[in-house]
């Protein structure tokens, strides 16, 4: 006869407690991966992220803050650095007092006193110091240059060895490589300058094409096409706009010396000497003065539309509003709205008195202002 075998049932609560205790036992816990260190470290260092501040010597490298994967990962003795972002200041070993905020900002840096805010700002910098870059790719390719400031996306992006440049605005001085002591304020101001020195451009597209030195452009598109011309000053929108190689020109006013490619001209006033192309050593003061001059030289016009129609005439002087307005090709004339002139002919005793604004003569004359 089969005997019934009785089994004692274990309560479910007891099974649950047994499993829970097993899961919390030291032996079982050791099988799980250990959590990464968190928070502060010796030397007042703070690290958060994979390999952040991985190699730091806390006896020397002090007061560093690294947040992000591989931020300040190779830093050994560098102190007082702040890196926020993946690979920010990743290659820094001994550089001090740097701040990098953004992915790959100051990645290759090993210098001091640099500030980079934005993606790949100062990415290639190695030994350049006292640099400030704010904006994506600002001063991205800088390697050894110092004392540069770039604010704006791609500002001074290609700069490698040019020192003491200031670029404010997207793409300002973006192609500058070796040029130094340049100041560009405005969208794409001095964008194509490569090795020009001592230039100042204030305004969108000012000195856009420039590769020369010692130019000043203030106003939208002022000295826009300048490439080789040096020593020029343009103040006003599109002043000296077409100038490429002309030098030592001064233009003040909207489109003053707009078409100029020559040298040693001075234009003060809206569209003064606007059409001048190859004429040299002309001076125009007043709106529209010497407006139509193209090749004339050594002319002086002072007053609204003075010598307005002069094209190729040389050595003329017009003072006063509309003085010599219709004059086009004659040479050596002097006139004004209240001038009187004598024309001396072959007979020294023969003199003729007439209003200087009414006409002009080819011969010698003596003029005075009433």
C-alpha angles and dihedrals in degrees: 000000000000115000118219111238114214119217122205111227118226113225114248091231091061092052092052094050091048093053092046093053091048092052091053097046117117091241094056094043091056090065091067123083113264115248118251117259113268136202130000131008135194117293092040090283123153124199132176122170141042110317092348108163087354098159102034120143099217092198091066109009100072139164095022125149121200123177119173140040110312093353108161086349096154096040111129111160102000113122140199094021128146121202122176117175140040111307092357107160086351096154097040110122108159106005117122137205097018127145122198121177115177140046111304093355110160088353096159098034123132098160136091140259099018129146122199125174118175142034112321093346109167087357097159098037113129111161104358112122138199092027126153122196124172120173135044111307094355109160086355097156098037109133113162107357120112139200096031125142123200123177117176139044111304092357108159087352097156097037110129110158106001112119134207098016125149121201123177117177138044111301092000108157086348095153097041110129112163104359117117140196093028125145121200123177118177141041110315092348109166087355097156098039107127109169105354118129136211097014125149122199122176115177140044111301092000110158086356096162098031123138097158134085142251098027129140122201124176117178140042110311093351110165086000097162098036111132111152104009116111137190094032126144121198122178116178138044111305093355109162085001098160098037110127110161104000115121140201095023126146121201125176119179140037110317092349108166086359097163098032122136096159134083145253097026127140123201124176115179142044108309092349108165086357097157097039110132114161101358115121137202095018125148122202124177119179138041110302094001111158086356096159099039111129109159105000117120140199093024125147122199124175118177142042108316092346110169085000096159098039109129112164102354117127137209096013126150123200123175122183138032112316091356108166087354096160096037109122117163111001123116135224099013126152123194144149140176089260103024129126122202138188119210111211112209127187090288103070089204092057110092131167125198119207142147109277093214092057098066148331140242136214095219131077118288144178118225137184135179118242 
